[in-house]
């Protein structure tokens, strides 16, 4: 075998073995992003070795068939969908959206399919490739099993949780197990005795994994694929059918039917798994309808690869607000095929359906031909068996697309099985010789290959730079979590320089700059002029960062929420209130069913009213309060128990001088959400202002019981004790607050006052932030700065 041919085959063997096991701890997405990178690198490596072999041999030998047109049509449809996407950058690269559902991954998957079909020309080589796939998935499942039992083999802290594995969710592990059973069954009927025994044991092990997880969709897949496996196997064997060889698949079908109908049954030792939550079929179909109503291109090509999260934000029903997942933005739906309808439209679904249908036609046509042939060489007999096993497993993974959303590994197995089917069924080759062809044709063909090679190298260089940016960003997040704000800013700034097209970096930078601005404002070592200069510079950068995020991805509601958050924190600077109102109004357009932006609009109007001074402007203040109430009531209409809106209505009453109405409103809110420590804190604060110290003490103590580390509640409880003359108890609370916030100068001053026998707030003006919800894109911070 020529050297370059060996290299290209080896790269495929490595890829198939490594992908199910692969992860690296260098970026935020330690699984799918790493698998995508490995896929792109090794498929490109195959491409280079393949081209080198072509150039050395002086001829281009290709297996050609009409099926390749279907693959290129699918790639074209995904490409068009990417061009017209809500965010083309994310749809092309995947991050920060979906590492599997993007043009780059689909392109690499198609190249992988072509690579397998071109390089695995002998069934024995394909047998090795598929054996590596089954072996790798088995090792990954074994690793997941050890993890579930608390046996942690890796040194990384993130891996020391029972649910961590390299394949995906527990349900996707069950699906992978059953999908590979027909293929493994065929592998067990081929090869030497030891190999047969090993694969036979794996068949039972894979079924056992599915039984332990007991996922309904997995049993549906198993019944469907084994049904096809049995029908085709018995039909093709005719009278010579060896029924004993079909006993195990039949027994598995019976067992699967038992699990399907006796849903409550579970095996001893079955793990207790958290439920996987996603939109149901009806909810996802409504999302698809919403996207298709956006226009002709949306109907044909969807919203773009990976943009499901944007569609969910815009079109999901407000009924989800009545569940604990009301603030969750799902990035996938009930089933992969429906996800394609949402993100790639009717055209994308038809292209994928055509590809699947074409594969079935290829497999059935060749099964009819091959399985009726008697005798033949060992390779031909192996080809017949592999066609049956790969075809049945492919049926299983197609059924799974209608039942479950796919992660990276499931898509990888789909394309490996598809490439294997093509390798088994497409035998006709076409040869283009550079020596005998016309010089002009050879020159043109060589130029085209060179362009592809240079483009691939360029893509790898750009991708490498983006990968480096992800590493910097991940390190920045780690620094932020341990309180090193300046180091975090430096890392995220570096990430934004290396990859300025990532909205996530700019969105987080804007919040980091706000934290820096707060610390500059509290730094008494700076002169007033220097403080003003640094504050102005930092605030300008915060505003610029959030504007850059929106410029990159205006369809992402998270960017508008963060811009509103930034401007809301700057209210007092001329025009900041109007810019905050505009940002939250835009957020509502992109997520109309969420109460968050409505509530934040109400908060902005409250802050606006606080800034309006003078009797001559009373009408403006009244209008601001009215606007606040209108938006807050809309938030409550969307989510009846939305605590921040109820609280802010109480704030409006308080500002209007209706303290008793404010207290009544918060007491009503407490009845709705008795475990909400934020409501307890704010109600206690109002009781404190009304000098109802016993009631205030009860509320702050209630908040403290729910969360002993809630600094704000312990701070206010200390003030209550101080007013009650309980100096020892007050000192105890403020010492606890000081321990939680060791660099807070205000708390140190209070402890000094108490030790000197002075009132706690002697010479201090405390601040109390209003209750607020923080969606994932906004960092949660306690009001008392560290």
FIPA-945447 format. One record per residue (C-alpha): residue in one letter; y, z, x. Coordinates in steps of 0.2 Angstrom, whole numbers, padded with zeros to 4 digits, always signed. Example, Ala and Ser with C-alpha at 12.3 -4.5 7.8 and 13.67 -1.06 7.14 Angstrom:
a-0022+0039+0062 s-0005+0036+0068 
This chain:
x+0000+0000+0000 x+0017-0004+0007 x+0027+0010+0014 x+0042+0009+0001 x+0030+0008-0013 x+0022+0024-0008 x+0039+0032-0006 x+0044+0026-0024 x+0028+0033-0031 x+0029+0049-0022 x+0047+0052-0029 x+0039+0050-0047 x+0025+0062-0043 x+0038+0075-0037 x+0049+0072-0052 x+0036+0074-0065 x+0029+0090-0057 x+0046+0098-0053 x+0056+0095-0069 x+0046+0108-0080 x+0048+0121-0067 x+0065+0117-0060 x+0080+0128-0060 x+0094+0134-0048 x+0105+0149-0050 x+0121+0141-0043 x+0129+0136-0060 x+0132+0143-0077 x+0119+0132-0084 x+0104+0136-0073 x+0091+0126-0083 x+0096+0110-0091 x+0110+0105-0079 x+0099+0108-0064 x+0085+0097-0072 x+0098+0084-0076 x+0104+0084-0058 x+0086+0083-0051 x+0082+0069-0063 x+0097+0058-0058 x+0094+0061-0039 x+0075+0057-0039 x+0076+0042-0051 x+0090+0035-0040 x+0079+0038-0025 x+0065+0029-0033 x+0077+0014-0037 x+0082+0014-0018 x+0064+0014-0012 x+0060+0000-0025 x+0074-0011-0020 x+0070-0008-0001 x+0052-0014-0005 x+0058-0029-0014 x+0070-0034+0000 x+0056-0032+0013 x+0043-0042+0003 x+0055-0055-0001 x+0050-0056-0019 x+0053-0047-0035 x+0038-0043-0046 x+0041-0035-0063 x+0031-0031-0078 x+0040-0039-0092 x+0039-0038-0111 x+0050-0038-0127 x+0049-0019-0127 x+0061-0018-0113 x+0074-0026-0124 x+0072-0011-0136 x+0075+0001-0122 x+0091-0008-0116 x+0097-0009-0134 x+0095+0010-0136 x+0105+0012-0120 x+0118+0000-0126 x+0120+0010-0142 x+0122+0026-0133 x+0135+0018-0122 x+0145+0012-0136 x+0144+0029-0145 x+0150+0036-0128 x+0165+0025-0127 x+0170+0029-0145 x+0166+0047-0143 x+0177+0062-0148 x+0176+0066-0130 x+0170+0052-0119 x+0170+0062-0103 x+0158+0075-0110 x+0147+0062-0119 x+0145+0053-0102 x+0142+0067-0090 x+0135+0080-0103 x+0143+0096-0096 x+0150+0106-0103 x+0142+0099-0119 x+0123+0095-0119 x+0114+0091-0102 x+0101+0081-0111 x+0111+0072-0124 x+0123+0061-0114 x+0124+0044-0107 x+0120+0049-0089 x+0104+0057-0095 x+0099+0044-0106 x+0102+0031-0093 x+0091+0041-0081 x+0078+0043-0094 x+0077+0024-0097 x+0076+0022-0078 x+0062+0034-0077 x+0053+0025-0091 x+0055+0009-0081 x+0050+0017-0065 x+0033+0023-0072 x+0029+0007-0080 x+0033-0003-0064 x+0025+0009-0051 x+0010+0016-0060 x+0001-0001-0061 x-0016+0007-0059 x-0023+0019-0072 x-0030+0030-0058 x-0012+0033-0052 x-0006+0036-0070 x-0020+0049-0072 x-0013+0058-0057 x+0005+0057-0064 x+0000+0064-0081 x-0011+0077-0073 x+0004+0083-0063 x+0014+0084-0079 x+0001+0094-0088 x-0002+0106-0073 x+0017+0109-0071 x+0020+0113-0089 x+0005+0124-0088 x+0012+0134-0073 x+0029+0135-0082 x+0020+0142-0098 x+0010+0155-0087 x+0027+0160-0079 x+0034+0162-0096 x+0019+0173-0101 x+0021+0184-0086 x+0040+0186-0091 x+0036+0191-0108 x+0024+0205-0102 x+0038+0211-0090 x+0031+0204-0074 x+0046+0197-0065 x+0042+0187-0050 x+0059+0181-0046 x+0073+0191-0037 x+0087+0185-0048 x+0095+0198-0061 x+0096+0185-0074 x+0078+0182-0074 x+0073+0200-0077 x+0073+0198-0096 x+0057+0194-0105 x+0063+0178-0114 x+0068+0169-0098 x+0058+0154-0094 x+0060+0137-0086 x+0055+0126-0102 x+0067+0132-0115 x+0065+0142-0131 x+0048+0150-0136 x+0046+0138-0150 x+0049+0123-0138 x+0035+0130-0128 x+0023+0130-0143 x+0028+0112-0146 x+0025+0107-0128 x+0008+0115-0129 x+0002+0106-0144 x+0010+0090-0139 x+0000+0089-0123 x-0017+0094-0131 x-0023+0076-0135 x-0018+0070-0117 x-0026+0085-0109 x-0042+0082-0120 x-0043+0065-0113 x-0040+0070-0095 x-0054+0083-0097 x-0066+0068-0102 x-0062+0059-0086 x-0064+0062-0067 x-0076+0074-0058 x-0085+0089-0065 x-0073+0102-0058 x-0058+0092-0064 x-0066+0091-0081 x-0069+0109-0082 x-0051+0113-0077 x-0043+0102-0090 x-0056+0108-0103 x-0050+0126-0100 x-0032+0120-0101 x-0035+0112-0118 x-0041+0130-0124 x-0026+0138-0115 x-0013+0127-0123 x-0020+0130-0140 x-0020+0148-0137 x-0002+0148-0132 x+0002+0139-0148 x-0008+0152-0158 x+0001+0167-0150 x+0018+0160-0153 x+0012+0154-0171 x+0027+0142-0174 x+0025+0132-0190 x+0032+0116-0184 x+0020+0116-0169 x+0005+0116-0181 x+0012+0102-0191 x+0013+0092-0175 x-0005+0097-0170 x-0012+0091-0186 x-0003+0075-0186 x-0007+0070-0168 x-0025+0076-0168 x-0028+0067-0185 x-0022+0051-0177 x-0033+0055-0161 x-0048+0057-0172 x-0046+0042-0183 x-0043+0030-0168 x-0056+0038-0158 x-0070+0037-0172 x-0064+0019-0177 x-0064+0012-0160 x-0081+0019-0156 x-0089+0013-0172 x-0108+0017-0174 x-0109+0024-0156 x-0097+0038-0160 x-0102+0054-0152 x-0097+0066-0165 x-0100+0081-0153 x-0086+0075-0143 x-0075+0076-0158 x-0080+0094-0163 x-0066+0103-0153 x-0052+0092-0160 x-0059+0095-0178 x-0060+0113-0175 x-0042+0114-0169 x-0036+0104-0185 x-0045+0117-0196 x-0037+0131-0186 x-0020+0123-0187 x-0022+0121-0206 x-0027+0140-0207 x-0011+0145-0198 x+0000+0133-0209 x-0006+0140-0225 x-0008+0159-0220 x+0009+0161-0213 x+0008+0180-0212 x-0007+0179-0200 x-0004+0183-0182 x-0016+0186-0167 x-0017+0203-0158 x-0005+0203-0144 x+0007+0190-0151 x+0024+0192-0144 x+0038+0198-0155 x+0051+0184-0154 x+0069+0183-0160 x+0071+0170-0174 x+0080+0154-0169 x+0095+0150-0179 x+0102+0133-0183 x+0109+0124-0198 x+0096+0119-0210 x+0092+0101-0215 x+0104+0102-0230 x+0118+0109-0220 x+0115+0096-0206 x+0115+0082-0218 x+0132+0087-0224 x+0138+0087-0206 x+0131+0069-0205 x+0140+0064-0221 x+0156+0071-0215 x+0155+0061-0199 x+0151+0045-0208 x+0166+0047-0219 x+0177+0047-0204 x+0177+0028-0202 x+0166+0013-0199 x+0163+0017-0180 x+0158+0034-0185 x+0146+0028-0197 x+0139+0016-0185 x+0139+0026-0169 x+0142+0044-0174 x+0154+0056-0165 x+0147+0053-0148 x+0133+0060-0138 x+0133+0079-0136 x+0148+0082-0148 x+0137+0090-0162 x+0147+0107-0159 x+0163+0098-0163 x+0156+0091-0179 x+0149+0108-0184 x+0166+0116-0182 x+0174+0103-0193 x+0162+0100-0207 x+0151+0116-0209 x+0151+0125-0225 x+0161+0141-0227 x+0145+0149-0234 x+0140+0153-0216 x+0154+0165-0216 x+0144+0177-0226 x+0131+0178-0212 x+0131+0187-0195 x+0133+0169-0187 x+0149+0165-0195 x+0158+0164-0178 x+0144+0154-0170 x+0147+0135-0166 x+0130+0127-0166 x+0127+0114-0153 x+0111+0107-0162 x+0105+0106-0179 x+0088+0107-0188 x+0080+0092-0180 x+0083+0080-0166 x+0083+0064-0177 x+0096+0072-0188 x+0106+0076-0173 x+0106+0058-0168 x+0112+0053-0185 x+0127+0065-0183 x+0131+0061-0165 x+0125+0043-0163 x+0126+0036-0181 x+0116+0024-0190 x+0115+0012-0175 x+0109+0026-0164 x+0095+0031-0176 x+0090+0013-0179 x+0089+0010-0160 x+0079+0025-0157 x+0068+0021-0172 x+0065+0003-0166 x+0060+0010-0149 x+0048+0022-0156 x+0041+0008-0168 x+0039-0004-0154 x+0029+0009-0144 x+0018+0011-0158 x+0015-0008-0160 x+0011-0009-0141 x-0001+0005-0142 x-0010+0000-0157 x-0011-0018-0152 x-0018-0013-0135 x-0030+0000-0142 x-0037-0013-0154 x-0040-0025-0139 x-0046-0012-0126 x-0056+0000-0137 x-0067-0015-0143 x-0071-0020-0126 x-0088-0015-0120 x-0092-0011-0102 x-0079-0015-0090 x-0073-0007-0074 x-0070+0011-0071 x-0051+0008-0071 x-0053-0001-0088 x-0063+0013-0096 x-0050+0025-0089 x-0036+0014-0096 x-0044+0015-0114 x-0045+0034-0113 x-0028+0036-0107 x-0021+0024-0120 x-0029+0035-0134 x-0023+0052-0126 x-0005+0046-0122 x-0003+0038-0139 x-0009+0053-0149 x+0003+0064-0139 x+0017+0052-0141 x+0014+0053-0160 x+0015+0072-0159 x+0032+0072-0149 x+0039+0059-0162 x+0034+0070-0176 x+0042+0085-0167 x+0059+0075-0167 x+0059+0076-0186 x+0056+0095-0186 x+0065+0102-0171 x+0080+0100-0160 x+0075+0094-0142 x+0080+0102-0126 x+0079+0093-0109 x+0061+0096-0105 x+0055+0090-0122 x+0066+0074-0119 x+0058+0072-0102 x+0041+0073-0109 x+0045+0060-0122 x+0051+0047-0109 x+0036+0051-0097 x+0024+0048-0112 x+0034+0032-0117 x+0034+0025-0099 x+0015+0029-0098 x+0012+0019-0114 x+0021+0004-0107 x+0012+0005-0090 x-0005+0005-0100 x+0000-0009-0112 x+0011-0021-0103 x+0001-0030-0090 x+0010-0047-0089 x+0021-0049-0073 x+0034-0061-0068 x+0038-0064-0049 x+0054-0070-0042 x+0053-0075-0024 x+0068-0075-0013 x+0060-0087-0001 x+0056-0101-0013 x+0070-0099-0026 x+0086-0109-0025 x+0098-0101-0012 x+0111-0098-0025 x+0099-0089-0037 x+0093-0078-0023 x+0111-0074-0017 x+0116-0070-0034 x+0101-0059-0037 x+0104-0050-0021 x+0122-0047-0025 x+0118-0040-0042 x+0106-0028-0033 x+0119-0023-0020 x+0132-0019-0034 x+0119-0008-0043 x+0115+0001-0027 x+0133+0004-0023 x+0137+0010-0041 x+0122+0022-0039 x+0129+0029-0023 x+0146+0031-0030 x+0139+0040-0046 x+0129+0052-0035 x+0145+0056-0024 x+0155+0059-0040 x+0141+0069-0047 x+0140+0079-0031 x+0158+0083-0032 x+0157+0089-0050 x+0141+0099-0046 x+0151+0108-0032 x+0165+0111-0045 x+0152+0120-0056 x+0147+0131-0042 x+0165+0136-0039 x+0168+0139-0057 x+0152+0150-0059 x+0158+0160-0044 x+0175+0162-0052 x+0166+0169-0068 x+0157+0181-0058 x+0173+0187-0050 x+0181+0189-0066 x+0167+0199-0073 x+0169+0212-0059 x+0188+0213-0061 x+0193+0202-0046 x+0206+0192-0055 x+0214+0184-0041 x+0198+0179-0033 x+0193+0172-0050 x+0209+0162-0051 x+0206+0155-0034 x+0188+0149-0038 x+0192+0141-0055 x+0208+0133-0047 x+0196+0125-0034 x+0184+0119-0048 x+0199+0111-0057 x+0204+0102-0041 x+0187+0095-0038 x+0184+0091-0056 x+0201+0090-0065 x+0192+0082-0080 x+0184+0097-0086 x+0193+0106-0101 x+0184+0122-0099 x+0191+0125-0082 x+0209+0123-0088 x+0206+0133-0103 x+0199+0148-0093 x+0213+0146-0080 x+0226+0148-0094 x+0219+0165-0099 x+0217+0170-0081 x+0236+0166-0078 x+0240+0177-0093 x+0231+0192-0085 x+0240+0189-0069 x+0257+0188-0078 x+0253+0205-0087 x+0249+0213-0070 x+0265+0206-0062 x+0275+0213-0077 x+0267+0230-0074 x+0270+0230-0055 x+0284+0242-0051 x+0283+0238-0033 x+0292+0221-0037 x+0310+0219-0038 x+0317+0214-0055 x+0322+0197-0048 x+0305+0194-0040 x+0296+0200-0055 x+0305+0187-0066 x+0302+0174-0053 x+0283+0177-0052 x+0282+0179-0071 x+0291+0162-0074 x+0280+0153-0062 x+0264+0161-0069 x+0268+0158-0087 x+0273+0140-0083 x+0255+0137-0075 x+0247+0145-0090 x+0256+0134-0102 x+0252+0119-0091 x+0234+0123-0090 x+0231+0125-0109 x+0241+0108-0112 x+0229+0100-0099 x+0214+0106-0108 x+0220+0099-0124 x+0225+0082-0116 x+0207+0081-0110 x+0198+0086-0126 x+0209+0087-0141 x+0194+0087-0153 x+0188+0104-0146 x+0195+0118-0157 x+0192+0130-0143 x+0207+0122-0133 x+0219+0124-0148 x+0213+0142-0151 x+0217+0146-0133 x+0234+0137-0133 x+0238+0147-0149 x+0233+0163-0140 x+0243+0159-0125 x+0259+0155-0135 x+0256+0170-0146 x+0256+0181-0131 x+0273+0173-0126 x+0282+0176-0142 x+0299+0182-0137 x+0302+0167-0127 x+0312+0154-0137 x+0301+0142-0146 x+0284+0151-0142 x+0281+0156-0160 x+0283+0138-0167 x+0271+0132-0153 x+0259+0145-0158 x+0260+0140-0176 x+0257+0122-0171 x+0242+0126-0161 x+0234+0136-0174 x+0238+0123-0187 x+0229+0110-0176 x+0214+0122-0174 x+0213+0123-0193 x+0211+0104-0194 x+0196+0105-0182 x+0188+0121-0190 x+0194+0123-0208 x+0180+0134-0213 x+0183+0147-0200 x+0195+0162-0205 x+0200+0165-0187 x+0214+0152-0185 x+0221+0157-0202 x+0221+0175-0197 x+0230+0171-0181 x+0243+0161-0190 x+0246+0177-0201 x+0248+0187-0185 x+0260+0175-0177 x+0271+0176-0193 x+0270+0195-0192 x+0276+0194-0174 x+0289+0182-0179 x+0296+0194-0192 x+0296+0208-0180 x+0308+0197-0169 x+0320+0194-0183 x+0334+0207-0183 x+0349+0210-0194 x+0352+0211-0212 x+0360+0194-0213 x+0342+0187-0208 x+0333+0197-0221 x+0328+0182-0230 x+0320+0174-0215 x+0310+0190-0212 x+0304+0190-0230 x+0299+0172-0228 x+0289+0176-0212 x+0280+0190-0221 x+0276+0179-0236 x+0269+0166-0224 x+0259+0179-0215 x+0252+0185-0232 x+0248+0167-0237 x+0238+0164-0222 x+0229+0180-0221 x+0224+0179-0239 x+0216+0161-0235 x+0206+0169-0221 x+0200+0182-0233 x+0196+0169-0246 x+0185+0161-0232 x+0177+0177-0227 x+0179+0192-0239 x+0175+0205-0226 x+0186+0198-0212 x+0192+0214-0205 x+0207+0207-0195 x+0215+0199-0210 x+0213+0215-0220 x+0221+0225-0206 x+0235+0213-0204 x+0239+0213-0222 x+0241+0232-0220 x+0252+0228-0205 x+0264+0218-0216 x+0264+0232-0229 x+0268+0244-0215 x+0283+0233-0208 x+0289+0232-0226 x+0290+0251-0227 x+0274+0252-0238 x+0265+0264-0227 x+0254+0271-0242 x+0249+0253-0247 x+0245+0250-0229 x+0233+0265-0228 x+0225+0260-0245 x+0222+0243-0238 x+0213+0249-0223 x+0203+0262-0233 x+0198+0247-0243 x+0193+0238-0228 x+0183+0253-0221 x+0173+0253-0237 x+0168+0235-0234 x+0165+0237-0215 x+0160+0255-0212 x+0154+0252-0194 x+0170+0242-0188 x+0177+0253-0175 x+0193+0242-0175 x+0197+0247-0193 x+0193+0265-0189 x+0205+0264-0174 x+0219+0256-0184 x+0217+0267-0199 x+0217+0282-0188 x+0234+0276-0180 x+0242+0275-0197 x+0236+0292-0201 x+0243+0298-0185 x+0260+0290-0189 x+0260+0299-0206 x+0256+0315-0197 x+0239+0317-0206 x+0231+0323-0190 x+0214+0329-0198 x+0211+0312-0205 x+0217+0303-0189 x+0205+0314-0179 x+0190+0309-0191 x+0193+0291-0189 x+0195+0291-0170 x+0180+0302-0168 x+0170+0290-0179 x+0176+0275-0168 x+0171+0286-0153 x+0153+0289-0160 x+0150+0270-0162 x+0156+0266-0145 x+0159+0281-0133 x+0167+0269-0120 x+0181+0263-0133 x+0196+0268-0122 x+0209+0265-0136 x+0200+0277-0148 x+0198+0290-0135 x+0216+0288-0130 x+0223+0291-0148 x+0211+0305-0150 x+0218+0313-0135 x+0235+0311-0143 x+0229+0319-0159 x+0222+0334-0150 x+0238+0336-0141 x+0248+0337-0157 x+0235+0349-0164 x+0238+0360-0149 x+0220+0357-0142 x+0225+0355-0124 x+0208+0357-0117 x+0200+0344-0129 x+0215+0332-0125 x+0213+0333-0106 x+0194+0329-0109 x+0198+0313-0118 x+0211+0307-0106 x+0199+0311-0091 x+0186+0300-0100 x+0199+0286-0102 x+0205+0288-0084 x+0186+0286-0079 x+0185+0270-0089 x+0202+0263-0083 x+0204+0271-0065 x+0219+0260-0061 x+0229+0264-0077 x+0245+0273-0072 x+0250+0278-0090 x+0234+0288-0092 x+0237+0297-0075 x+0255+0301-0081 x+0248+0308-0097 x+0236+0319-0087 x+0250+0325-0076 x+0260+0330-0091 x+0246+0340-0099 x+0242+0349-0083 x+0261+0354-0082 x+0260+0360-0100 x+0271+0346-0107 x+0268+0334-0122 x+0256+0320-0117 x+0269+0306-0120 x+0283+0315-0111 x+0293+0300-0104 x+0280+0287-0110 x+0281+0274-0124 x+0263+0269-0129 x+0258+0252-0135 x+0245+0249-0148 x+0238+0231-0150 x+0233+0225-0167 x+0215+0222-0172 x+0209+0205-0168 x+0193+0194-0167 x+0190+0185-0151 x+0180+0169-0152 x+0169+0164-0137 x+0183+0154-0129 x+0195+0169-0128 x+0191+0183-0115 x+0188+0200-0123 x+0199+0213-0115 x+0203+0231-0119 x+0221+0234-0122 x+0222+0247-0108 x+0223+0237-0093 x+0211+0242-0078 
